[in-house]
Amino acid sequence: MRRKTKIKSALLLFPGFVALPASLLAAETATTLSDVVVSDESEDGRPETPSKTDFATPKTKVTKAAIEKTNAVTTVDAVKFESGVFARQRYIGDQNAPIGMRGSNPYQGGRVMVFMDGMPIWNPLQISFNGSPRWGLIGPGEVKSIDVLSGPFSAEYSGNAMGGVLNYNTLMPQKREIYTEATYFVQPYEFEGTKTNLQGFKTFASYGDKFGDFSTYFSYNHIENEGQPMTPQFSGDKGFNRNTALAGLPNGAFLEKNPRTGQYRYNYGDDGIQHSVDDLYKWKGSYAINPELETNFVIAFQNFERTNTGQSFIERANGTTVWPGSTVANSGSLWPASLGASPTTLGTSTQTRQTLTLGWGLKGRIAGDWYTNTNISFFDILKDQTISSNYNPQDPNRVMTGRDSSFDDSGWFNISTKLNNEQFLGRKDLSFATGYEFQHARILLSQNNLSNYSNITNAPGNPLVTRSGGTTDTHALFGQLSWRFIKDWDATVGTRIERWNTYDGIYLSSTAPAGSGLTNAQALAGALNPADRQVSRWSPKFSLGYEPGRWKFRYSVGKAYKFALPEELYGNSNGVSGNGSISDSTLKPEDGTHHNLLAEYDFNNGYVRLNLFHENVRNAIYSVPVLNRFINPASINPNGTTNLTSSIGEVETDGLDFTVNHDRIFGSDFDIKLNTTILNAEIIENQKNPALVGKQFPLMPNYRANLLTTYHVGNDVDLSVGTRYSGRQFSQPDNSDLQLPYYSAFTESVYVDLKATYRFNKAGHVSAGIDNINDYQAFYNHPLPQRTFFAQVGYKF
């Protein structure tokens, strides 16, 4: 942020002071000094100058001080009070935490771009719940500020910014500093068959120093946590009435309604408590080539492990657990026939993921009035393996079979170089930016059946089930020119030209799809491999702004094309319990036209902002869950789901975004952040299924609102109260699902959060907080966290 301070000379003469000569006094009083522009310094002492290449996009800066007002344990927590932003984080440390902004929901992969110091950490490979940015690559303790950009109105960003952009700016030390932080959290969780205290903790430590022009920074972030069970297991819709269902209720089962059909079902178990451990080891370095040009380096290694084991709620009268498929001979009690469950639904699962990130950047003045922001980054999935068993380890009927799902040769590579000139052609009224970007993304998933899931190395013969994957490359050039043609007015025109290539597509399957005309042997030989493709698009942008005094008015319009991600094209998989995903290698690019009208009034310590926006997206890509029994009646889990990736003809979204952000309001000790987003996202064309026309697009609530207030008690104590609300939404394109508080529903949510922070010795702090103090049980397909308590202490040496 920059502030302008007008300094006008004045002389005050007091009795006893020596009078100045008249000539000097006349000269002084006749002189008015020019405006002085002061550039605020960030926490690490380096000045921050705002970018002039993205001002056509509505933008908010989240400061470190603002983040500290909330219970922000993970990086994604830092934006949970931002307008129009929603991340589905099922529990603290959840790696599947996809994010949505504005007219894009969290399951629409690749519609929100997330950067770490200009280096992409958004996921260009996967979609839906798997399409989460790699939040774990940023330790929360190193975040300096976050730039939040809404919509694709800057030519420097691809169509993957249809929802928006989050750019995390991290700290780089200017002197020797050591920082340590520890956080403990506990969630007393109770729902149906689970009642326990879920506990976790986070430790963060960093060391930074500066030696002449070279700065170095080491950090370690560790999060270990227990998350609530994510996936209950059901008998399926039985079509019985409530009285009949209660009369036949098996011991330990829970009667509930299916949120999609309204029919009764039994919940007989779930996938168990999620135990996760996340370790991030990171080094950053920077070297000042000269006072206006800096080069940066980053190396990050992340190791993540998650385990969960299913649990059965069904019991004999003596309390002995009964497992699906059990008989009198082995457990003393039959599995109730009314449940009709497969024994493969309550197994154990272990995921291990190891990733390596390398990055290099160059930022600053390179020649004359030309500045650069260049980044080269490499993200490699060294290992991402999930081992799942067919049976629960405690099931007396168990066999040791299972499934190995592993990503091989997967990751991405990015080159981005941007040049900007604030006095283009020597004219102070012209600014120009241009650049080139290359994005390479490769995914390959192999699934093998296991004869012994506990010893896959020595187990004989692990036959292939599926192998699918492919590669996408995108080359892009952009240019953007701004002209301040008269006082307070500016106009910006830009364009982005992209060429998208997809190749090396592979789909091998042990079972040929019905109707393909292929034998199983032909499917395994690669007869299903999709063809290579190449598509080119150009995306024009325009913005007109008027900024008289403290007011800002701006209209922006832009085309945006979001190309399909590798998983949308090639992501075919089958889960051990029968769930799966089916992709479509023929998907067209999403074609969006986006409008935004902004009005803003700035205070000394804040602003009031109104955005009206309209989005029209053709060929909207969406993964639709379909019950397995409608795809394959012989499925081992007919009540499970398979996600079908398809294209919805045309979606139109109208929205209103209102924000008040004011620190020390009216000169008091109170800060306030209030924002609300009103949306109407409607399917207006769909040739494949005309019955969807007029329906609300899935996972787009009509109303969201956040309110965060902070009271400063002196300089050392902050007390914050926050409220987060999200309205009802549909999960199905036909809007047939119901708002019932059970698994597979997407319900409204109302959370009230508290936090108190005390700072001591100017270097330490202790804090305590509660999220969801009202203990509201909401669902975003999976159950979301209940009341959670936090305690934290940190100190900088």
C-alpha positions in Angstrom: 0.0 0.0 0.0 1.2 3.5 -0.7 0.1 6.7 0.9 0.4 10.3 -0.4 1.3 13.0 2.1 1.1 16.6 1.0 3.7 18.6 2.8 3.2 22.4 2.8 5.8 24.6 4.5 4.6 27.0 7.2 6.5 29.2 9.7 5.2 29.6 13.2 6.9 32.5 15.0 6.7 32.5 18.8 7.8 35.2 21.3 11.4 34.8 22.1 12.3 33.3 18.7 14.6 35.3 16.4 12.6 36.7 13.5 13.7 35.7 10.0 14.7 38.2 7.4 11.8 39.5 5.4 13.3 38.3 2.0 13.7 34.8 3.3 10.2 34.8 4.8 8.7 35.9 1.6 10.5 33.2 -0.4 9.5 30.5 2.0 5.8 31.5 2.2 5.7 31.6 -1.6 6.9 28.0 -2.0 4.7 24.9 -2.0 6.5 21.6 -1.9 5.4 18.9 -4.3 3.6 15.8 -3.2 5.8 13.2 -1.5 5.0 9.6 -2.2 5.8 7.3 0.7 6.1 3.5 0.1 5.2 1.5 3.1 7.6 -1.2 4.3 6.5 -4.8 4.9 7.3 -6.8 7.9 10.6 -8.0 6.5 11.8 -4.4 5.9 11.6 -4.6 2.1 9.4 -1.9 0.4 6.4 -3.2 -1.4 5.3 -1.4 -4.5 1.9 -2.3 -6.1 1.8 -3.9 -9.5 0.4 -1.7 -12.2 -0.2 -4.6 -14.6 -3.2 -6.1 -12.7 -5.1 -3.0 -11.5 -7.9 -3.8 -14.0 -8.8 -6.6 -11.7 -10.6 -6.1 -8.3 -7.8 -6.6 -5.7 -7.5 -6.9 -2.0 -4.3 -7.2 0.1 -4.5 -9.4 3.2 -1.8 -8.3 5.6 0.0 -10.5 8.2 -1.7 -8.4 10.9 -5.1 -9.3 9.4 -4.3 -13.0 9.3 -3.3 -12.9 13.0 -6.9 -11.9 13.9 -8.1 -15.4 12.9 -7.4 -19.0 14.0 -5.1 -19.5 10.9 -3.3 -22.8 11.5 -2.8 -23.6 7.8 -2.1 -21.4 4.8 -5.6 -21.8 3.4 -7.0 -20.5 6.7 -5.6 -17.1 5.9 -8.2 -16.4 3.3 -11.3 -17.8 4.9 -12.8 -14.3 5.7 -12.2 -12.9 2.2 -15.1 -12.0 0.1 -16.2 -14.6 -2.5 -13.5 -17.0 -1.4 -14.3 -20.5 -0.2 -12.0 -23.4 0.5 -13.3 -26.8 1.5 -10.9 -27.9 4.3 -12.5 -30.9 6.0 -10.0 -30.9 8.9 -6.8 -29.1 9.8 -4.0 -30.4 7.5 -6.4 -31.7 4.9 -4.5 -32.0 1.6 -7.7 -32.2 -0.4 -8.7 -28.5 0.2 -9.9 -27.2 -3.2 -10.8 -23.5 -3.4 -13.4 -21.6 -5.3 -13.9 -17.9 -6.0 -16.7 -15.8 -7.3 -18.6 -17.8 -10.0 -16.3 -20.9 -9.7 -16.9 -23.6 -7.2 -14.1 -25.5 -5.4 -14.7 -28.7 -7.5 -14.0 -26.9 -10.8 -10.3 -27.7 -10.9 -7.9 -25.1 -12.3 -10.2 -22.1 -11.9 -8.3 -20.4 -9.2 -4.6 -19.7 -9.6 -2.4 -19.7 -6.4 1.2 -18.5 -6.4 4.0 -18.4 -3.8 6.1 -15.3 -4.6 5.0 -15.5 -8.2 5.7 -19.3 -8.5 2.6 -21.4 -9.2 1.4 -23.8 -6.6 -2.1 -24.3 -7.9 -2.8 -27.7 -9.3 -2.7 -27.9 -13.1 -3.2 -31.7 -13.0 -6.3 -32.6 -11.0 -9.9 -31.6 -10.4 -12.7 -31.9 -7.9 -11.5 -32.7 -4.3 -8.1 -33.8 -5.7 -7.6 -30.5 -7.4 -6.3 -28.7 -4.3 -3.4 -26.2 -4.6 -0.3 -27.4 -2.8 -1.0 -25.3 0.3 1.6 -27.3 2.3 4.4 -25.7 0.3 3.9 -22.5 2.4 4.4 -22.5 6.1 1.8 -20.2 7.7 4.6 -18.6 9.8 6.3 -17.3 6.7 3.4 -15.5 5.1 3.9 -11.7 4.8 0.8 -10.8 2.8 -1.7 -12.2 0.2 -2.9 -10.5 -2.9 -6.4 -11.5 -3.8 -7.5 -10.8 -7.4 -11.1 -11.6 -8.5 -11.7 -12.7 -12.1 -9.6 -13.0 -15.3 -9.3 -9.3 -16.2 -5.5 -9.1 -16.5 -3.8 -10.4 -19.7 -0.9 -11.7 -17.6 -3.0 -14.5 -16.2 -4.5 -17.4 -18.2 -8.1 -18.5 -18.2 -7.3 -20.5 -15.1 -8.0 -17.2 -13.3 -11.7 -17.4 -14.2 -12.4 -17.5 -10.5 -9.4 -15.4 -9.4 -5.8 -15.3 -8.2 -4.2 -15.7 -4.8 -0.5 -14.6 -4.6 1.2 -15.4 -1.3 4.1 -13.1 -0.5 6.5 -14.6 1.9 9.1 -13.2 4.3 12.8 -12.8 3.5 15.0 -11.8 6.5 17.0 -8.6 6.4 18.9 -9.6 9.6 19.5 -12.6 11.8 16.2 -13.9 13.2 15.0 -17.2 14.7 11.3 -17.8 15.1 9.5 -20.7 16.8 5.8 -21.4 17.0 3.7 -24.2 18.5 -0.1 -24.7 18.1 -2.3 -27.2 19.8 -5.9 -27.9 18.7 -8.7 -30.3 19.7 -12.1 -31.1 18.2 -14.6 -32.8 20.5 -16.4 -34.7 17.7 -19.7 -36.5 18.0 -21.8 -37.8 15.1 -23.7 -41.0 14.8 -21.2 -43.8 15.6 -18.2 -41.7 16.4 -17.7 -39.8 19.7 -14.1 -38.8 20.6 -11.7 -35.9 21.0 -9.7 -35.4 17.8 -6.4 -33.8 18.6 -3.5 -32.3 16.7 -0.6 -29.9 16.8 1.6 -27.7 14.6 5.2 -26.7 15.1 7.0 -24.2 13.0 10.6 -23.1 13.2 12.7 -20.8 11.0 16.1 -19.3 10.8 17.0 -16.4 8.7 20.1 -14.2 8.2 21.6 -11.7 5.8 25.3 -11.6 4.7 25.9 -8.5 2.7 23.7 -8.7 -0.4 22.7 -12.4 0.3 19.7 -13.4 2.4 19.0 -17.0 3.5 16.0 -18.5 5.2 15.4 -22.1 6.4 12.0 -23.3 7.8 10.4 -26.4 9.0 6.6 -26.8 9.3 5.0 -29.9 10.9 1.3 -30.5 11.2 -0.1 -33.7 12.8 -3.8 -34.1 13.3 -6.8 -36.4 13.6 -9.7 -35.7 11.3 -13.3 -36.9 11.7 -14.5 -39.9 9.6 -15.1 -38.6 6.1 -17.2 -41.3 4.4 -20.1 -43.1 6.1 -21.3 -46.4 4.6 -25.0 -47.1 3.9 -27.4 -49.8 3.2 -28.8 -48.0 0.2 -32.3 -46.6 -0.3 -34.7 -49.4 0.8 -37.9 -47.6 0.1 -39.3 -48.5 3.5 -41.3 -46.2 5.7 -39.9 -44.9 9.0 -41.9 -47.3 11.3 -40.8 -50.3 9.3 -37.2 -49.1 9.3 -37.2 -48.5 13.1 -38.7 -51.9 13.7 -35.9 -53.6 11.8 -33.1 -51.3 12.9 -30.0 -53.5 13.4 -28.1 -53.1 16.7 -25.7 -50.1 16.2 -27.0 -48.9 12.9 -28.3 -45.3 12.5 -31.5 -44.4 10.6 -31.2 -41.4 8.4 -32.4 -40.0 5.0 -30.5 -39.8 1.7 -30.0 -36.1 1.0 -30.4 -36.8 -2.7 -33.5 -38.9 -2.7 -35.2 -38.3 0.7 -35.6 -42.1 1.2 -34.6 -43.8 4.4 -31.3 -45.6 4.7 -29.1 -47.3 7.4 -25.6 -46.0 8.3 -23.7 -49.1 9.4 -20.1 -47.7 9.6 -17.6 -45.3 8.1 -14.0 -45.0 6.9 -12.6 -44.2 10.4 -10.6 -41.3 11.9 -8.1 -39.7 9.5 -4.6 -39.6 10.9 -2.4 -37.2 9.0 1.2 -36.0 9.3 2.6 -33.2 7.1 6.3 -32.2 7.1 7.7 -29.3 5.0 11.4 -28.7 4.8 12.2 -25.4 2.9 15.1 -23.2 2.0 14.9 -19.8 0.3 17.7 -17.5 -0.7 17.9 -14.1 -2.4 20.8 -12.1 -3.8 20.7 -8.4 -4.6 22.4 -8.0 -7.9 22.1 -4.3 -7.4 19.8 -2.1 -5.3 16.9 -2.5 -7.9 17.4 -6.1 -9.1 17.1 -9.3 -7.0 17.3 -13.0 -7.8 15.6 -15.6 -5.6 15.9 -19.4 -5.1 13.6 -21.9 -3.3 13.9 -25.6 -2.6 11.0 -27.4 -0.8 10.5 -31.0 0.2 7.1 -32.1 1.5 6.4 -35.5 3.1 2.7 -36.2 3.8 1.2 -39.4 5.3 -2.4 -40.2 6.0 -4.0 -43.4 7.4 -7.5 -44.4 8.2 -9.2 -47.7 9.0 -13.0 -48.3 8.7 -15.2 -49.1 11.6 -18.4 -51.1 11.8 -21.2 -49.9 14.1 -23.1 -53.2 14.0 -22.9 -55.1 17.2 -24.1 -58.3 18.9 -26.0 -58.0 22.1 -22.8 -58.6 24.0 -21.1 -55.7 22.2 -19.0 -57.8 19.8 -18.6 -56.1 16.4 -20.2 -57.7 13.4 -18.6 -57.2 9.9 -20.2 -57.2 6.5 -20.6 -60.7 5.1 -20.1 -62.4 8.5 -21.7 -65.8 9.2 -22.7 -67.7 12.3 -19.6 -69.9 11.9 -17.1 -67.1 12.3 -18.6 -64.3 14.4 -21.6 -65.8 16.2 -24.0 -63.4 14.5 -25.2 -62.9 10.9 -24.7 -59.5 9.2 -28.3 -58.1 9.0 -29.7 -58.8 5.6 -31.4 -55.4 5.5 -28.0 -53.7 5.2 -26.9 -55.7 2.1 -23.3 -54.3 2.3 -20.2 -55.5 0.6 -17.3 -56.5 2.9 -15.0 -54.2 0.8 -16.5 -51.0 2.2 -14.7 -50.8 5.6 -11.1 -51.5 4.7 -7.9 -49.6 5.7 -6.1 -47.0 3.6 -2.6 -45.5 3.7 -1.4 -42.6 1.5 2.2 -41.5 1.3 3.1 -38.4 -0.8 6.5 -36.9 -1.3 7.1 -33.9 -3.5 10.1 -31.8 -4.5 9.8 -28.1 -5.6 12.6 -26.1 -7.2 12.2 -22.5 -8.1 14.3 -19.5 -9.4 13.2 -15.9 -9.9 14.5 -12.6 -11.0 12.7 -9.4 -10.1 13.4 -5.7 -10.5 14.8 -3.1 -13.0 16.8 -4.6 -15.8 17.4 -1.6 -18.1 16.1 1.9 -18.2 12.5 1.9 -17.3 12.0 -1.8 -17.9 11.3 -4.1 -15.0 11.0 -7.9 -15.0 9.3 -10.5 -12.9 10.6 -13.9 -14.1 10.0 -17.3 -12.5 11.1 -20.8 -13.4 9.6 -23.6 -11.2 9.6 -27.4 -11.2 7.2 -29.5 -9.1 7.8 -33.3 -9.1 5.7 -35.9 -7.4 8.4 -38.2 -6.2 5.9 -40.6 -4.7 2.1 -40.5 -4.3 0.9 -44.0 -3.4 -2.3 -45.1 -1.7 -2.6 -48.7 -0.5 -6.1 -49.8 0.3 -7.4 -53.2 1.6 -10.5 -55.0 0.5 -11.3 -56.0 4.1 -11.0 -54.5 7.5 -8.0 -55.9 9.4 -10.3 -56.9 12.3 -12.8 -58.7 10.1 -12.5 -62.5 10.9 -13.5 -63.1 7.2 -10.7 -60.9 5.9 -8.4 -61.8 3.1 -5.3 -59.7 2.4 -6.2 -58.5 -1.0 -6.2 -54.8 -1.8 -5.4 -52.1 -4.3 -2.3 -50.0 -5.1 -3.0 -46.6 -6.7 0.2 -44.8 -7.5 1.1 -41.6 -9.5 4.3 -42.1 -11.6 6.1 -39.5 -13.8 3.7 -36.8 -12.6 4.2 -33.1 -11.9 4.6 -29.8 -13.7 7.1 -27.3 -15.0 6.5 -23.6 -15.5 8.4 -20.7 -17.1 7.0 -17.2 -16.8 8.7 -14.0 -17.8 7.0 -10.6 -17.5 8.3 -7.2 -18.6 6.7 -3.9 -17.7 7.5 -0.3 -18.3 5.7 2.5 -16.4 6.9 5.2 -18.8 6.5 3.4 -22.1 8.0 5.3 -25.1 9.2 7.9 -22.6 5.6 9.0 -21.8 4.4 9.2 -18.2 0.8 8.6 -19.3 1.6 5.2 -20.8 2.3 1.8 -19.1 3.1 -1.4 -20.9 3.5 -5.0 -19.9 4.3 -8.0 -21.9 5.5 -11.5 -21.4 5.7 -15.2 -22.2 4.6 -18.3 -20.3 5.0 -22.0 -20.7 3.1 -24.6 -18.6 3.9 -28.3 -18.8 1.7 -30.7 -16.8 2.0 -34.5 -16.8 -0.1 -37.1 -14.9 0.1 -40.9 -14.9 -2.0 -43.0 -12.5 -1.5 -46.8 -12.2 -3.7 -49.1 -10.3 -2.9 -52.7 -9.4 -4.7 -55.4 -7.6 -2.8 -56.7 -4.6 -2.8 -60.2 -3.2 -1.3 -59.0 0.0 -1.7 -55.3 0.8 0.6 -55.4 3.8 3.6 -56.8 1.8 3.3 -55.5 -1.8 7.0 -55.8 -2.5 7.2 -59.6 -2.1 3.7 -60.4 -3.0 3.5 -62.5 -6.2 1.8 -60.9 -9.2 0.1 -57.5 -8.9 -2.1 -57.4 -12.0 -2.9 -54.1 -13.6 -6.4 -52.7 -13.2 -6.0 -49.4 -15.0 -3.2 -47.1 -16.2 -4.2 -43.7 -17.4 -2.6 -40.3 -18.0 -1.3 -37.8 -20.4 0.4 -34.5 -20.9 -0.6 -30.9 -21.6 1.6 -28.1 -22.8 0.5 -24.4 -23.0 2.4 -21.6 -24.6 1.2 -18.1 -24.1 2.1 -14.5 -25.1 0.5 -11.5 -23.6 0.6 -7.7 -24.0 -1.2 -5.0 -22.1 -1.2 -1.2 -22.5 -2.6 1.4 -20.1 -3.2 5.0 -21.1 -4.0 7.8 -18.6 -5.5 9.9 -21.2 -6.9 12.8 -19.0 -6.8 13.6 -15.4 -8.4 10.8 -13.2 -9.2 8.6 -16.3 -7.3 5.6 -17.6 -8.0 2.9 -20.2 -6.3 -0.5 -20.5 -6.3 -2.8 -23.5 -4.7 -6.2 -23.6 -4.7 -9.6 -25.1 -3.4 -13.1 -24.5 -2.6 -15.6 -27.2 -2.4 -19.3 -26.2 -1.6 -22.6 -27.9 -2.6 -25.7 -26.0 -1.3 -29.1 -26.8 -2.3 -32.5 -25.3 -0.4 -35.7 -26.1 1.0 -39.0 -24.8 -2.6 -39.9 -23.7 -2.8 -43.5 -22.4 -5.6 -45.6 -21.1 -5.0 -49.2 -20.3 -7.8 -51.3 -18.6 -8.1 -54.9 -17.6 -11.7 -54.7 -18.6 -12.9 -53.2 -21.9 -15.7 -50.7 -21.5 -19.1 -52.0 -22.6 -19.9 -51.0 -26.2 -16.3 -50.3 -27.1 -16.1 -53.4 -29.4 -12.8 -54.3 -27.8 -11.6 -57.4 -26.0 -9.9 -57.1 -22.6 -6.6 -58.0 -24.2 -7.1 -55.2 -26.7 -7.9 -52.7 -23.9 -4.7 -53.8 -22.1 -2.7 -53.3 -25.3 -3.7 -49.7 -25.4 -6.5 -49.7 -28.0 -8.2 -47.0 -25.9 -5.4 -44.5 -26.0 -6.8 -41.0 -26.9 -5.5 -39.0 -29.9 -3.2 -36.0 -29.6 -4.9 -32.5 -29.9 -3.9 -28.9 -30.5 -6.0 -25.8 -29.8 -5.3 -22.1 -30.1 -7.2 -19.2 -28.6 -6.8 -15.5 -28.0 -8.3 -13.6 -25.1 -8.8 -9.8 -25.5 -9.2 -7.6 -22.3 -10.4 -4.0 -21.7 -10.8 -1.8 -18.7 -11.9 1.8 -18.2 -11.3 3.6 -14.9 -12.2 6.9 -13.3 -10.6 7.8 -9.9 -11.5 11.3 -8.6 -10.1 11.8 -5.2 -11.0 9.0 -2.8 -13.5 7.4 -5.3 -12.7 4.7 -7.7 -15.0 3.5 -10.6 -13.9 0.9 -13.1 -15.5 -1.3 -15.7 -13.6 -4.3 -16.9 -14.4 -7.0 -19.5 -12.3 -9.9 -20.6 -12.4 -13.2 -22.5 -10.9 -16.2 -20.8 -10.3 -19.7 -22.0 -9.7 -22.5 -19.5 -8.2 -25.6 -21.1 -9.0 -29.0 -19.8 -6.6 -30.4 -17.2 -4.9 -33.8 -17.6 -7.2 -35.5 -15.1 -10.3 -34.1 -16.9 -8.9 -35.6 -20.1 -7.3 -38.8 -18.9 -8.3 -39.4 -15.2 -9.9 -42.9 -15.3 -9.7 -44.8 -12.1 -11.5 -47.5 -10.0 -11.6 -47.5 -6.2 -11.3 -50.7 -4.1 -14.9 -50.3 -3.0 -16.2 -49.8 -6.5 -16.2 -46.0 -6.7 -14.4 -44.5 -9.7 -13.9 -41.7 -12.2 -14.4 -41.5 -16.0 -12.8 -38.7 -18.0 -13.4 -37.3 -21.5 -10.4 -36.7 -23.8 -12.5 -34.7 -26.3 -13.4 -31.8 -24.0 -13.5 -28.4 -25.5 -11.9 -25.4 -23.7 -14.2 -23.5 -21.3 -15.1 -20.2 -23.1 -15.8 -17.4 -20.7 -16.8 -13.7 -21.1 -16.5 -11.8 -17.8 -17.7 -8.3 -16.9 -17.1 -6.4 -13.7 -18.3 -2.9 -12.5 -16.5 -1.6 -9.4 -17.3 1.4 -7.2 -15.0 2.1 -4.2 -14.5 4.8 -1.6 -11.3 4.9 0.4 -11.0 5.9 4.0 -7.7 6.7 5.8 -7.7 3.2 7.3 -9.9 1.2 4.9 -12.5 1.3 2.2 -16.1 0.4 1.1 -16.3 -1.5 -2.2 -19.1 -2.7 -4.4 -18.5 -5.1 -7.4 -21.3 -6.1 -9.8 -20.2 -8.9 -12.1 -21.6 -11.0 -14.9 -20.0 -14.2 -16.3 -21.0 -16.3 -19.2 -19.1 -19.6 -19.7 -19.7 -22.0 -22.6 -18.5 -25.6 -22.4 -18.3 -25.5 -18.6 -16.4 -28.6 -17.5 -17.8 -30.4 -14.5 -17.5 -33.8 -12.9 -20.9 -35.2 -12.1 -21.3 -38.0 -9.5 -23.6 -40.8 -10.7 -24.7 -43.8 -8.7 -22.7 -46.9 -9.8 -25.9 -49.0 -10.3 -26.9 -46.7 -13.1 -23.5 -47.2 -14.9 -23.0 -50.9 -14.0 -25.8 -52.8 -12.3 -23.3 -55.5 -11.3 -21.0 -53.1 -9.4 -19.6 -54.4 -6.2 -20.8 -51.2 -4.6 -24.1 -50.2 -6.4 -24.7 -47.4 -3.9 -21.3 -45.9 -4.5 -20.6 -43.2 -7.0 -18.6 -42.7 -10.2 -17.6 -39.2 -11.3 -18.3 -38.5 -14.9 -16.4 -35.6 -16.4 -18.6 -33.8 -19.0 -19.3 -30.5 -20.6 -22.3 -28.4 -19.6 -23.4 -26.2 -22.5 -23.6 -22.7 -21.1 -23.7 -21.2 -17.6 -24.5 -17.6 -16.7 -23.6 -16.1 -13.4 -24.7 -12.7 -12.0 -23.2 -11.5 -8.8 -22.9 -8.7 -6.3 -19.9 -8.4 -4.0 -20.0 -5.8 -1.2 -17.1 -5.2 1.2 -16.4 -2.9 4.1 -12.8 -3.1 5.5 -12.0 -0.5 8.1 -9.3 -0.5 10.8 -9.7 1.7 13.9 -13.2 2.6 12.7 -14.2 6.2 13.5 -10.9 6.6 15.5 -11.9 3.8 17.9 -10.1 0.7 19.0 -12.3 -1.5 16.7 -11.5 -3.0 13.3 -14.3 -4.4 11.1 -14.3 -6.6 8.0 -17.7 -7.2 6.5 -18.3 -8.8 3.1 -21.1 -10.5 1.3 -21.5 -12.2 -2.1 -24.8 -12.7 -3.7 -24.8 -15.1 -6.7 -27.2 -16.5 -9.3 -25.5 -19.2 -11.4 -27.9 -20.7 -13.9 -27.5 -23.3 -16.6 -29.0 -21.6 -19.7 -28.1 -24.2 -22.4 -27.3 -27.9 -22.4 -27.9 -29.9 -25.5 -27.0 -33.3 -23.9 -29.8 -32.9 -21.3 -32.2 -30.0 -22.0 -33.9 -30.7 -18.6 -31.0 -29.0 -16.9 -31.8 -25.6 -18.5 -33.0 -23.2 -15.9 -31.3 -25.1 -13.0 -28.8 -23.6 -10.6 -25.2 -24.6 -11.3 -23.9 -27.0 -8.6 -22.1 -25.9 -5.4 -22.9 -22.2 -6.0 -24.7 -20.8 -2.9 -26.9 -17.8 -3.5 -25.5 -16.0 -0.5 -22.2 -15.9 1.4 -21.3 -13.4 4.1 -18.4 -12.9 6.6 -18.1 -10.5 9.5 -14.9 -10.1 11.5 -14.5 -7.6 14.3 -11.4 -7.0 16.4 -11.0 -4.9 19.6 -7.6 -3.7 20.5 -6.9 -3.5 24.2 -3.9 -1.2 24.2 -1.1 -2.3 22.0 -0.7 -5.8 23.3 -4.1 -7.5 23.4 -6.5 -8.2 20.4 -9.9 -9.8 20.8 -11.7 -11.0 17.7 -15.1 -12.3 16.9 -15.9 -13.7 13.4 -19.0 -15.1 11.7 -19.0 -17.0 8.5 -22.1 -17.9 6.6 -22.7 -19.9 3.4 -26.2 -20.5 2.1 -27.8 -23.7 0.7 -26.6 -25.1 -2.6 -27.2 -28.0 -4.9 -24.8 -30.8 -5.7 -26.6 -32.2 -8.7 -27.1 -30.3 -12.0 -30.8 -31.2 -11.9 -31.1 -29.6 -8.4 -32.8 -32.8 -7.2 -30.8 -33.1 -4.0 -32.3 -32.1 -0.6 -30.7 -30.1 2.2 -30.5 -32.8 4.8 -27.6 -32.9 7.3 -26.0 -36.2 6.2 -23.2 -37.4 4.0 -23.3 -36.4 0.3 -25.2 -33.2 1.2 -24.0 -29.6 0.6 -25.7 -27.7 3.4 -25.7 -24.2 4.6 -23.2 -23.4 7.3 -23.1 -20.8 10.1 -19.8 -20.6 12.1 -18.9 -18.2 14.9 -15.2 -18.0 15.7 -13.4 -16.4 18.7 -9.7 -15.5 19.2 -7.7 -13.6 21.8 -4.0 -12.7 21.3 -1.5 -11.2 23.8 1.9 -9.9 22.7 4.9 -9.6 25.0 8.4 -8.3 24.8 7.7 -7.1 21.2 8.8 -10.5 20.0 6.4 -13.1 21.4 2.7 -13.8 21.5 0.3 -16.3 23.0 -3.2 -16.8 21.7 -6.3 -18.9 22.2 -9.4 -19.4 20.1 -12.4 -21.4 19.2 -13.7 -22.0 15.7 -17.4 -22.9 15.3 -18.2 -22.1 18.9 -21.9 -22.7 18.1 -21.0 -26.3 17.1 -22.8 -26.2 13.8 -22.8 -29.5 11.9 -22.5 -28.7 8.2 -21.7 -31.0 5.2 -19.7 -30.3 2.1 -20.3 -33.8 0.8 -18.2 -34.9 3.8 -18.9 -33.7 7.3 -17.1 -30.5 8.1 -15.4 -29.7 11.5 -17.4 -29.2 14.6 -16.3 -27.0 17.5 -12.5 -26.7 17.6 -10.3 -25.2 20.3 -6.9 -23.6 19.6 -3.9 -22.6 21.7 -0.7 -21.1 20.3 2.6 -19.6 21.5 5.3 -18.0 19.3 8.6 -16.1 19.9 11.1 -14.4 17.6 14.7 -14.3 18.8 
